[in-house]
Amino acid sequence: MLDKQAVKELKQIVGDDAVFHAPEDLITFEYDATIETALPDVVVLPKTPQQVAAIIRLAARLNVPIVPRGAGTGLSGGCVPVEGGIVIVLTRMNRILELDAVNRLAVVEAGVINFQLDRAARKRGLFFAPDPSSYRVCTIGGNVAENAGGPHCLAYGVTTNHILGLELVLADGSIVEVGGKTRDIPGYDLTGLVTGSEGTLAMVTKATVRLMPVPETGYTLVAQFKDVVDAAGAVSQMIAKGIVPQCMEMSHFEALARLLAGGGEPAVTASLIVEVEGLEENVAVRGPAIREVLEASGPAAITVATEAAERAVIWEGRRAALGTVGRIARNYYVLDGVSPRSKLPQVLRQVGEISQKYGLMHSSSFHAGDGNLHPTFVFDGSQPETVQKVMAAGEEIMRLCVEAGGSITGEHGVGLEKREFMRFLFDDADLSPMLRMRKAFGAEMFNPGKIFPTKAAAE
């Protein structure tokens, strides 16, 4: 708990209206979008990197943790202040400082919302490719911290592929710039190192991002299947034929489908969205080719959208998937694992078996194109034994992904939720250079209790 003098000093840095320390205010910042919670000692909302630096210098003097936070939409407990300390919320640093259409880049503060950047870019014929489902509210700083992905990352890559440079505040309060406005800056790739480091190395206060030209046209198909395994088989067949569209998104809503079927056998439980974009001549060939593969996979129905407005409706429906789950269940728990695409049918079948073993209902929306799975359990969190089953089933699914040749995270990060699962992939020899890198930054105060297994973090 910080004393009154510390709170007074924080108010001197950022102003009285940007410091929260009353218990009823702190509750708002004890969680992100997963199920872990922990209260901070104090929350501050700076407006400049100089204020961030002053806060960090104060925290270093007091020897208290610093936890960065954007919009709080993370799905791994990454911004949950598990060891208390000062939570620095960057949502007031929300200016687009530069949008350079000629060089296809933008310079933005960390608190800029993904959707706002994309909307501003599209007015200039450009777009920002990383588009996580929370893109209407999540911040660019959060995207950088978690190396966020999204539906279109199958073709365009994840956040790290679109970050040219970063402004950082280090543990000693110094403000530095890494990377720049061009690619292939000489020296170590510190931009790449910090992107995806989940706030454990430095505070990101500004980003220079790469923008892409808006495609000339697009062709979006929605294929509905009775079973998610059949839908996954269609994905494998497409890749096997050498067809790699811009995105392949799967929505598996068994719980909702059974609810709508009145407890009977639903006609459809899975929808596969496949999209290609680009020049008209190219899309005119690839779109029908994809439709041919989907029709051979035995779907219950296929819908095609070629107009921009129709395609936008499909994607808004996809992005509302988790909200839909939230309307039918008291609690839900979203996992984030990766499987090789060729093993998707097998892994999805085993996910279903694990759910049955624990007596849990699950659905999921995931990026099938890059093998990124998001099995989602719906449950009543007021029942402790049910929560234990959910956590045990989640651990089994993470092991399953690793044993299949995949990973424990595709885009949500490790955070607090999966730090112990790092042992599925790494031994002490693997973790040691990561921990030494953190020490080189002098950053042990930044977001403690995240990424590293408890024993490794203590060494």
N, C-alpha and C positions, 0 to 999 in steps of 0.2 A: 504494500500500500504506500503510495507516495504521500509525503506530508504536505501541509498547507504551503510551506515555502516553495516546494517544487511546483505545485499548481500555480502559485503566484508568478513564478518565473516563466512558466509556459504561457500564461496569459499576457505577460509582457512581450513575449515573442510573437504571438499570433492574434492577440486581442481577446477580450472577455467572451465574445460570442462564438469563439472557435475552440473552446476547451470544455469538455464534458466529463464530470467526475461524480455526479449524483448517481446512486444505485439504479434508479429508474431509467436514467439515460444510458448507462453502460450496458443494460440488458440488450439494447438494440444492436450492440456490436459484439455480442458473445458468440455468434454463429455465422456460418456461410450457408451454402445450400445443401450441406450434408447433415449428418445427425449429431456430430460432435459439438460440444459447447464449452466455453470457458470465458470468464469475465476478465476484461482488462482492468488496470488500475486507473487509467485515464485515457481519454480519446482527444486528439487534436486534429484540426483541419486547416493546414497551412495553405497559403496562396502563392508562395514563391519558393524556388529552390533554396534561397538564402534562409528562409524560415525553417525549411526542412533541415538544413545544415545546423542551425542553432539548436533545434530540438535534439538532434542526434548528439551534438556535443554535450548538451545537458544530460542526456541519458547515459552517455559514457561516464560523465563525472559521478552520476548517481549509481552507476553499475546496474541499470535496469534494462530489460529487453525492449527492442523496437520491433513492432509488427506492422508491415505495410498493408494497406487495405484499399481496394477500389470500390466497386459497387457491391461487393459481398456475394457475387453469384458463383463463386468457386464451388467445386464439387469434390474436394478432398480434405477439407478442413485447413486449407493453406493459410487462411488469415485468422484462424481461431487462436487467440492469445493464450496458449496452453500453459505458459509460465508467467502470465500476467504482463505487467509493464505498460509501455506507451503504444497505443495503436495510432498510427499516422494515416488518416484518411485523405486521399488525394483528389477527391471529387470536386474540390473547388479550384483545382488547377486544370481547367477545362477549355483552354483556348486552342484553336487551330492557328498556329503562328504563321504558317506559310503553306501555300498550295501551288506548286510549280508544275503547270501542265506540260511545259516544254520538256522538262527533265523527268516528268512523271514521278514526282515525289511530294511528300508533305512533311512538315515539321509540326508536331503536336505535343501539348502537355499531357502528362500521364493520365489525367482524369477525363480526357476526351472520350466520349462514348463511341464505340465502334460504328454504330448506325449513323451517327452524326458525321463522322469522317467519311463514310461511304456515300452518304447523301450529298455532301459538299463536293466530293470527287466526281460523282456522276453528272453534276451540272457542268463539268468540264470534259465530259466524255471519258472519264476514268472511273476505276473502282478499287476498293481495298479488298483483297481476296479473302483473308481469314474471316470466316463468318460463323462463329459458334452460335448455337441455338439461342443463347442469351444476348445476341448482338444488339438488340434494341436498348439494353441497359448496361452491358458490361463495358469496362474501360480498356483503353489501349494499354495502360500500364499493367492491368490484370492479364491481358492477352500475352504481353511480353513475359510476365512472371511465370505463367503456366505453359508458355509456348502453345497457345490455343490453336485448335484446328477448326473444323466445320465441314459441312457437306462438300464444298467445292475444293477442298484441299487435296483430293485425289489427283486433280490435274494441276493445281496451282501451288501446292505445298502448304506447310503450316506457318505459323507466325515468323519463325526464325528466317524463313526464306524471303520475308518481306520487310525486314528491319535492316536499315543501312547504318544507323548510328544511334547512340544513346547518350543522354546526359545522366550522370550518376552522382549521388551523394554517398561518399565512403564513410567508413566507421569513424574516421578522425574528423569528420565534418567538412572535408574538402570536396569541392564540386569539380568533376572532371567530365570530359567528353571522350567517348570511344567510338570508333568507326567514323562515318562522315556522310557526305552526300553522294559519294561514288562507291562502287564495289571494289573489292580487292585492295583495301588499305594495307600498306606494309605493316609487318609486325604481327604479334599474336592476335587472334580473332577474339578479342574481349567482348565484342558485341554478341557473338555467338555463344560465348561462355555464360554471360549474364542472362541471355534469353533462355527461359526455362529453368532458371536457378531458384525459382519460387521465393524470391525475397530473402535468400539466405546469404547473399554476397554483398549487396548494396541496394540503395533505394533508387529506383528509376523515376526520374522527374520529367524527362522529355524524350521523345523518340522521333527519329527521321525514318519515314516509312516509304516503301516502294509502292507505286500505284500501277495498275494495269489498264490497258485500253478496254472499253466496254465492247464485248463481242458483237459482230454485225447482226447475228440472229441466233435463235436457239430452238431446240426441239426436246420437249419433256414428255416422258411416258410414265404412266402409273399402272403397274401390273399387280393385280390382287390375287393372292394365293390362299388356299385353304390352310396350308401348313407352312410355317416359317422355314422348315428344312428344305421344302421344294423351292421356296424363293431363294434360299442360299445356293441351291444347286444351279439356279439360273445365273447367278453371279459368277460361279465357277466356270460355267459353260461359256459365258461371254469373254472372260479373261482368256480361257483356253483357245478361243478363236482369234485372239489378238486384238479384240475390241476393248479399248480403254476409254470410256466416256469421261466427261468432266466430273460427274459424281454418280454414285449409286448409294441411295439411302434406303434403309429398311426400317419399317415400323411394324412391330409385332405386338398387337394389343389383344392377347388372349383373354385377359380379365375383362376388358370392356366388351369384347365380342360375345363372350358368354353371358355377360349381363344383358346385352341387347337381345340375345337369343332366348332370354327368359330361362336360362339354365340348360337349354338344349344344346345341340351340336351346332356351332356357328358355321355358316357357309364360307366365311373368309376370316382369317386371323392375322394375315400379314400383307403389307403393301410394300412394293419395291418401286422407288422413284429412280428413274435413270434419265440423265440429261446430257445432251451434247450441245456445244456452243461453238461459234466461229464463223467463217465465211459461208455464205448461202450455198455455194456449190458443194462445199465439204459436208455441211449439215444435211443437205438434201440426199446425200449418199449414206452417211453413217446412221441417221435416224431410222430409216426403214430397215437397215441391216440389224439394228438392235431390236426392232420390233419383231423381226423374223426369229431371232434367238429366243425372245421372251415367249412368243406364241408356241414355239416347240417345247417350252418348259411346262406347258399345261396350266396356265393361269385360269382363274375363274372369269376374269375380265381384264381388258387393257383400255386405258384412256390416253389419248394423245393431245397435248396442248402445244400450239405453235405461236399463239399470240402472247405478247408480253404480259398482259393483264391476267390471262388464264394461268400462265406459268407462275406468276406472283402469288395467286390464290393457293396453288398447290404448295408452295414453299412456306407460306404463312401457316398453312395447316400443319405442315411438318414441324415447324418451330413451336407450335402450340402443343406438341405431343406431351411434354412433361406436365404442362398445365392440365391437360385432360386427365392424366393419371391422378393428379392432385384432387380432381373433382370426385373421383370414385373411391379414394382411399384416405384414411386418416393420416397415414404416414407412408412415405416411400423411400427406398434406398437405391441410389443409382451407382452401379459399378462401372468401371472403365478399364477394360482389358483389351489385348490385341491378340488375334489369331492369324496365322498365315491364311490367305484367302482360300487356298486349296482345301483347308481343313475346316472351313466355316460350317458346312453341313454336320460334320462329326461333332464339332465343339457345341454347336447349338443344340444338337440332340442330347449331349451330355449335360448341358445347362438345364434342360428340361428334366432330366433324370435327377439332378441334384435338387431342384425345386421340389419334385415329388417326394424325394427322400426326407426332406424337412417339413413337408406339408405346407409349402409356401406357394402363393400365387405370384407369377412373374409376367412382366411384359418388357418390351424394350424398343428403343429407337436407336439405330446405330449406323455408322458409316461403313457399309458392307464393302465398298470399293477398296478401302485400305485395311480391311480386317479389324476395324476398331469397334468393339462390342460394348454395349451399355445395358446389360441385363438389369432390370429394375424390379425389386420386390415391393409389393404393396402389403401393408400390415398395420396392426394397431400397436403403436409405440407405448401405450399404457400397460402392455403386458410384457413384463421383463423376460419371461421365458421365450416369448416370440422374438424379442430383440436379439436374444442370444442365438436363436436359430438363424436369424437373418445374417448375423455376423459370421457364424460358422459356415453357412452356405456361401457367403461372399468369399471367404478365405479359400474354400474348395474351388470356386470358379477361377480365382486368381492363379491357384496352382495348376488348374486345368489349362489355362492359357499359356503358362510358361512351359508346361510339359508338351504342349502342342508345337512349341517353337516360337511362341509370341512373347508378350510382355505384360507387366502389371499396370501399365498406363499408356494410353494413346494420346491423350490431350488434356486430361484433368489434373495431371501432376500426381506426385506421391503424397505430399502434404503430411498431415497427421494421421490420416486414415490408413495409409498403406506403408508407413515407414518400416514396420516389422516385416512386410512382405518383400522388402528389398533383399532379404536373405535368400529368397527363391532364385534370385539372379546373380547376386554378388557375395563373395566371401570377404574376409578381412583384407586380403591383399588387393582386392578390387576397390574396396571402400576407402582404403588408406589414402590414395592420391587425391580423392575427392575432399576428404577431411583436411588434408594438408593445403589444398587450394583455398579452402575456406579460411584457414589460419593465415595464409599469405595475404588475404584481404583484411585480416584482423576483424573478421565479421562475426565472431561467435555471438555477439549481442543481437544480430539480425535474425529474427524469426526462429528462435530456438525451438527444439522439439519437433522439427519437420525434416522430412526426407530420410534422415539416417536412423537406422535401428537404434534402440535405446542403448544397448551395450556399446555399439560403435561410437555413438555420439559422446559417450562418457569417457572414451579412451583418449 
